[in-house]
Amino acid sequence: MSRLFVIAGPTASGKTAVAVALAKLIGGEVVSADSMQIYEGMDIGTAKPTLEERDGVPHHMIDIAKPDEQYSAALYQQHARAAIADVQARGRVPILCGGTGFYINAVINDVQFAQDNADAPTAESAIREYFMHLAAEHGCDKLHMLLQEADPAAAAAIHPNNIKRVSRALSYIEATGLLFSDYNGLQREQPPAYDAVFCRLCVDRPVLYRRINERAQAMFDAGLEEEVAGLLARGCHPGLTSMQGIGYKEVVRFVNGEIMREETIEAVKQNSRRYAKRQETWFRNQNPNAVAVPAEGPAEDIALDIALHFPVNAV
């Protein structure tokens, strides 16, 4: 079974820098596992790595979809595994790097998406459509509240703004009478698809929150408002999944004159901190065998420690 390195962790934990440093040490290439960095033209708000930050290391699964394009975890699994196979076929080492836990699990575990086709003429798809309409009328928070009542474990693992995923969970519960969290548990019991070295970057909460606040401010300094205004001008309406990402949904309100700039910046910082906490919970609970890697030192030192502890050719 081929070795695959996974560099995961909350936002602003330094994943990209560690993955790039590791790639340079072991002859690797990075496969992004970020549900927002897949979108073209959404660079600042997604903290998409610049060419300078990539430092000559090839990156895959970035800029592969239009902001108004429907994209699913099932598609991600298919495309990311193809990218990994291509990296391996060229004798390079794939490094799956990102903070979208469900995307990572979809790749490294044998997660099945047979029922995720929303066009299939099934009772479950009809129920899912009902929940999608419910979210459109009453908001994503209302939908997530229903999931919290029906399946708290699933609600804890799914972001409230991920309307499609929340609807999927609720429709599964309604159609089968089973908990969606149990379904995910069964998926995780499938044999792994790779010999994955799963590294969970850990940063002390105060340090992490400081980094998050600094990153959010830097995004606005770099022109996040202009990026969002440009997307809206190109027809990317606020209801799109891509526009529901942290940084985009808040700035849309600012561009529309609903809130002030300082209020917008603070909302992005706060929502990012909350998201980071959810990410940490996800990686601890969903990936109990992950190696906790302290990540407050230089990225090169962290990568070297990983490379020394987990040789590429270990069996």
URWO-V675715 format. One record per residue. N is the residue number from 1. RES is the residue in one letter. SS is DSSP state (@ for helix, = for strand, . for the rest). D_CENTER is the distance of its C-alpha to the mean C-alpha in Angstrom with 1 decimal. Layout:
n=N res=RES ss=SS d_center=D_CENTER
n=N res=RES ss=SS d_center=D_CENTER
This chain:
n=1 res=M ss=. d_center=25.3
n=2 res=S ss=. d_center=23.5
n=3 res=R ss== d_center=21.7
n=4 res=L ss== d_center=18.0
n=5 res=F ss== d_center=16.6
n=6 res=V ss== d_center=13.1
n=7 res=I ss== d_center=12.3
n=8 res=A ss== d_center=9.7
n=9 res=G ss=. d_center=10.0
n=10 res=P ss=. d_center=9.5
n=11 res=T ss=. d_center=9.4
n=12 res=A ss=. d_center=12.8
n=13 res=S ss=. d_center=13.6
n=14 res=G ss=. d_center=14.6
n=15 res=K ss=@ d_center=12.3
n=16 res=T ss=@ d_center=13.2
n=17 res=A ss=@ d_center=16.9
n=18 res=V ss=@ d_center=17.1
n=19 res=A ss=@ d_center=15.6
n=20 res=V ss=@ d_center=18.1
n=21 res=A ss=@ d_center=20.9
n=22 res=L ss=@ d_center=20.4
n=23 res=A ss=@ d_center=20.4
n=24 res=K ss=@ d_center=23.7
n=25 res=L ss=@ d_center=25.2
n=26 res=I ss=@ d_center=24.6
n=27 res=G ss=. d_center=24.6
n=28 res=G ss== d_center=20.9
n=29 res=E ss== d_center=18.5
n=30 res=V ss== d_center=14.8
n=31 res=V ss== d_center=12.3
n=32 res=S ss== d_center=9.1
n=33 res=A ss=. d_center=5.9
n=34 res=D ss=. d_center=3.9
n=35 res=S ss=. d_center=4.3
n=36 res=M ss=. d_center=6.9
n=37 res=Q ss=. d_center=8.6
n=38 res=I ss=. d_center=9.9
n=39 res=Y ss== d_center=12.3
n=40 res=E ss=. d_center=15.7
n=41 res=G ss=. d_center=17.3
n=42 res=M ss=. d_center=14.4
n=43 res=D ss=. d_center=14.7
n=44 res=I ss=. d_center=15.7
n=45 res=G ss=. d_center=13.5
n=46 res=T ss=. d_center=10.2
n=47 res=A ss=. d_center=12.1
n=48 res=K ss=. d_center=12.2
n=49 res=P ss=. d_center=14.5
n=50 res=T ss=. d_center=18.1
n=51 res=L ss=@ d_center=20.6
n=52 res=E ss=@ d_center=22.2
n=53 res=E ss=@ d_center=19.2
n=54 res=R ss=@ d_center=18.6
n=55 res=D ss=. d_center=22.3
n=56 res=G ss=. d_center=23.3
n=57 res=V ss=. d_center=20.6
n=58 res=P ss=. d_center=19.4
n=59 res=H ss== d_center=15.7
n=60 res=H ss== d_center=14.5
n=61 res=M ss=. d_center=11.9
n=62 res=I ss=. d_center=12.2
n=63 res=D ss=. d_center=14.2
n=64 res=I ss=. d_center=14.7
n=65 res=A ss== d_center=14.8
n=66 res=K ss=. d_center=16.8
n=67 res=P ss=. d_center=15.5
n=68 res=D ss=. d_center=17.8
n=69 res=E ss=. d_center=16.8
n=70 res=Q ss=. d_center=15.6
n=71 res=Y ss=. d_center=12.7
n=72 res=S ss=. d_center=11.6
n=73 res=A ss=@ d_center=10.0
n=74 res=A ss=@ d_center=13.6
n=75 res=L ss=@ d_center=13.8
n=76 res=Y ss=@ d_center=10.8
n=77 res=Q ss=@ d_center=12.5
n=78 res=Q ss=@ d_center=15.7
n=79 res=H ss=@ d_center=14.9
n=80 res=A ss=@ d_center=13.0
n=81 res=R ss=@ d_center=15.9
n=82 res=A ss=@ d_center=18.3
n=83 res=A ss=@ d_center=17.1
n=84 res=I ss=@ d_center=17.4
n=85 res=A ss=@ d_center=20.8
n=86 res=D ss=@ d_center=21.9
n=87 res=V ss=@ d_center=21.1
n=88 res=Q ss=@ d_center=23.0
n=89 res=A ss=@ d_center=25.8
n=90 res=R ss=. d_center=26.5
n=91 res=G ss=. d_center=26.9
n=92 res=R ss=. d_center=23.9
n=93 res=V ss== d_center=21.3
n=94 res=P ss== d_center=17.7
n=95 res=I ss== d_center=15.1
n=96 res=L ss== d_center=11.6
n=97 res=C ss== d_center=9.6
n=98 res=G ss== d_center=6.2
n=99 res=G ss=. d_center=4.6
n=100 res=T ss=. d_center=2.1
n=101 res=G ss=@ d_center=5.8
n=102 res=F ss=@ d_center=7.0
n=103 res=Y ss=@ d_center=6.3
n=104 res=I ss=@ d_center=8.0
n=105 res=N ss=@ d_center=10.6
n=106 res=A ss=@ d_center=11.3
n=107 res=V ss=@ d_center=12.4
n=108 res=I ss=@ d_center=14.3
n=109 res=N ss=. d_center=15.8
n=110 res=D ss=. d_center=18.1
n=111 res=V ss=. d_center=16.2
n=112 res=Q ss=. d_center=18.4
n=113 res=F ss=. d_center=17.6
n=114 res=A ss=@ d_center=21.2
n=115 res=Q ss=@ d_center=21.3
n=116 res=D ss=@ d_center=18.2
n=117 res=N ss=. d_center=20.5
n=118 res=A ss=. d_center=21.1
n=119 res=D ss=. d_center=24.3
n=120 res=A ss=. d_center=25.9
n=121 res=P ss=. d_center=29.1
n=122 res=T ss=. d_center=28.4
n=123 res=A ss=@ d_center=29.0
n=124 res=E ss=@ d_center=25.4
n=125 res=S ss=@ d_center=24.3
n=126 res=A ss=@ d_center=27.0
n=127 res=I ss=@ d_center=25.9
n=128 res=R ss=@ d_center=22.3
n=129 res=E ss=@ d_center=23.9
n=130 res=Y ss=@ d_center=25.8
n=131 res=F ss=@ d_center=22.8
n=132 res=M ss=@ d_center=21.2
n=133 res=H ss=@ d_center=24.6
n=134 res=L ss=@ d_center=24.7
n=135 res=A ss=@ d_center=21.5
n=136 res=A ss=@ d_center=23.0
n=137 res=E ss=@ d_center=26.2
n=138 res=H ss=@ d_center=25.2
n=139 res=G ss=. d_center=21.7
n=140 res=C ss=@ d_center=18.3
n=141 res=D ss=@ d_center=19.5
n=142 res=K ss=@ d_center=22.4
n=143 res=L ss=@ d_center=20.5
n=144 res=H ss=@ d_center=18.2
n=145 res=M ss=@ d_center=21.6
n=146 res=L ss=@ d_center=22.9
n=147 res=L ss=@ d_center=20.2
n=148 res=Q ss=@ d_center=20.8
n=149 res=E ss=@ d_center=24.5
n=150 res=A ss=@ d_center=24.1
n=151 res=D ss=. d_center=21.5
n=152 res=P ss=@ d_center=20.5
n=153 res=A ss=@ d_center=18.4
n=154 res=A ss=@ d_center=16.3
n=155 res=A ss=@ d_center=16.1
n=156 res=A ss=@ d_center=14.9
n=157 res=A ss=@ d_center=11.9
n=158 res=I ss=. d_center=10.9
n=159 res=H ss=. d_center=10.3
n=160 res=P ss=. d_center=13.7
n=161 res=N ss=. d_center=12.6
n=162 res=N ss=. d_center=11.0
n=163 res=I ss=@ d_center=14.6
n=164 res=K ss=@ d_center=14.4
n=165 res=R ss=@ d_center=12.8
n=166 res=V ss=@ d_center=15.3
n=167 res=S ss=@ d_center=18.0
n=168 res=R ss=@ d_center=17.4
n=169 res=A ss=@ d_center=17.7
n=170 res=L ss=@ d_center=20.8
n=171 res=S ss=@ d_center=22.4
n=172 res=Y ss=@ d_center=22.1
n=173 res=I ss=@ d_center=23.8
n=174 res=E ss=@ d_center=26.4
n=175 res=A ss=@ d_center=27.2
n=176 res=T ss=@ d_center=27.4
n=177 res=G ss=. d_center=28.3
n=178 res=L ss=. d_center=25.9
n=179 res=L ss=. d_center=23.0
n=180 res=F ss=@ d_center=19.5
n=181 res=S ss=@ d_center=18.5
n=182 res=D ss=@ d_center=21.4
n=183 res=Y ss=@ d_center=20.2
n=184 res=N ss=@ d_center=16.9
n=185 res=G ss=@ d_center=19.2
n=186 res=L ss=@ d_center=21.4
n=187 res=Q ss=@ d_center=18.6
n=188 res=R ss=@ d_center=17.8
n=189 res=E ss=. d_center=21.6
n=190 res=Q ss=. d_center=21.7
n=191 res=P ss=. d_center=22.5
n=192 res=P ss=. d_center=19.9
n=193 res=A ss=. d_center=19.5
n=194 res=Y ss=. d_center=19.6
n=195 res=D ss== d_center=21.2
n=196 res=A ss== d_center=18.0
n=197 res=V ss== d_center=18.4
n=198 res=F ss== d_center=15.5
n=199 res=C ss== d_center=15.6
n=200 res=R ss== d_center=14.0
n=201 res=L ss== d_center=14.8
n=202 res=C ss== d_center=16.8
n=203 res=V ss=. d_center=18.1
n=204 res=D ss=. d_center=20.8
n=205 res=R ss=@ d_center=19.8
n=206 res=P ss=@ d_center=22.3
n=207 res=V ss=@ d_center=21.3
n=208 res=L ss=@ d_center=17.5
n=209 res=Y ss=@ d_center=18.5
n=210 res=R ss=@ d_center=20.9
n=211 res=R ss=@ d_center=18.4
n=212 res=I ss=@ d_center=16.0
n=213 res=N ss=@ d_center=19.2
n=214 res=E ss=@ d_center=20.4
n=215 res=R ss=@ d_center=17.3
n=216 res=A ss=@ d_center=17.4
n=217 res=Q ss=@ d_center=21.1
n=218 res=A ss=@ d_center=20.7
n=219 res=M ss=@ d_center=18.5
n=220 res=F ss=@ d_center=21.4
n=221 res=D ss=@ d_center=23.9
n=222 res=A ss=. d_center=22.3
n=223 res=G ss=. d_center=22.7
n=224 res=L ss=@ d_center=19.7
n=225 res=E ss=@ d_center=22.3
n=226 res=E ss=@ d_center=23.7
n=227 res=E ss=@ d_center=20.4
n=228 res=V ss=@ d_center=19.8
n=229 res=A ss=@ d_center=23.5
n=230 res=G ss=@ d_center=23.5
n=231 res=L ss=@ d_center=20.7
n=232 res=L ss=@ d_center=22.8
n=233 res=A ss=@ d_center=25.9
n=234 res=R ss=. d_center=24.5
n=235 res=G ss=. d_center=24.1
n=236 res=C ss=. d_center=20.5
n=237 res=H ss=. d_center=21.3
n=238 res=P ss=. d_center=19.4
n=239 res=G ss=. d_center=18.8
n=240 res=L ss=. d_center=16.4
n=241 res=T ss=. d_center=12.8
n=242 res=S ss=@ d_center=12.0
n=243 res=M ss=@ d_center=14.4
n=244 res=Q ss=@ d_center=13.0
n=245 res=G ss=. d_center=10.3
n=246 res=I ss=. d_center=11.6
n=247 res=G ss=. d_center=14.3
n=248 res=Y ss=@ d_center=15.2
n=249 res=K ss=@ d_center=16.4
n=250 res=E ss=@ d_center=18.5
n=251 res=V ss=@ d_center=20.0
n=252 res=V ss=@ d_center=20.9
n=253 res=R ss=@ d_center=23.1
n=254 res=F ss=@ d_center=24.6
n=255 res=V ss=@ d_center=25.4
n=256 res=N ss=. d_center=27.0
n=257 res=G ss=. d_center=29.1
n=258 res=E ss=. d_center=27.9
n=259 res=I ss=. d_center=27.1
n=260 res=M ss=. d_center=28.3
n=261 res=R ss=@ d_center=26.4
n=262 res=E ss=@ d_center=26.6
n=263 res=E ss=@ d_center=25.3
n=264 res=T ss=@ d_center=22.4
n=265 res=I ss=@ d_center=21.5
n=266 res=E ss=@ d_center=21.9
n=267 res=A ss=@ d_center=19.7
n=268 res=V ss=@ d_center=16.8
n=269 res=K ss=@ d_center=17.6
n=270 res=Q ss=@ d_center=18.0
n=271 res=N ss=@ d_center=14.9
n=272 res=S ss=@ d_center=12.8
n=273 res=R ss=@ d_center=14.8
n=274 res=R ss=@ d_center=14.4
n=275 res=Y ss=@ d_center=10.6
n=276 res=A ss=@ d_center=11.0
n=277 res=K ss=@ d_center=13.5
n=278 res=R ss=@ d_center=11.5
n=279 res=Q ss=@ d_center=9.0
n=280 res=E ss=@ d_center=12.3
n=281 res=T ss=@ d_center=13.7
n=282 res=W ss=@ d_center=11.2
n=283 res=F ss=@ d_center=11.6
n=284 res=R ss=@ d_center=15.3
n=285 res=N ss=@ d_center=15.9
n=286 res=Q ss=@ d_center=13.9
n=287 res=N ss=. d_center=14.8
n=288 res=P ss=. d_center=18.2
n=289 res=N ss=. d_center=19.4
n=290 res=A ss=. d_center=17.0
n=291 res=V ss== d_center=19.0
n=292 res=A ss== d_center=18.7
n=293 res=V ss== d_center=19.2
n=294 res=P ss== d_center=20.7
n=295 res=A ss=. d_center=19.1
n=296 res=E ss=. d_center=21.5
n=297 res=G ss=. d_center=23.7
n=298 res=P ss=. d_center=23.7
n=299 res=A ss=@ d_center=20.9
n=300 res=E ss=@ d_center=23.7
n=301 res=D ss=@ d_center=25.1
n=302 res=I ss=@ d_center=21.9
n=303 res=A ss=@ d_center=21.4
n=304 res=L ss=@ d_center=25.1
n=305 res=D ss=@ d_center=25.0
n=306 res=I ss=@ d_center=22.3
n=307 res=A ss=@ d_center=24.3
n=308 res=L ss=@ d_center=27.5
n=309 res=H ss=@ d_center=26.3
n=310 res=F ss=. d_center=24.7
n=311 res=P ss=. d_center=26.8
n=312 res=V ss=. d_center=25.4
n=313 res=N ss=. d_center=28.3
n=314 res=A ss=. d_center=28.5
n=315 res=V ss=. d_center=29.2
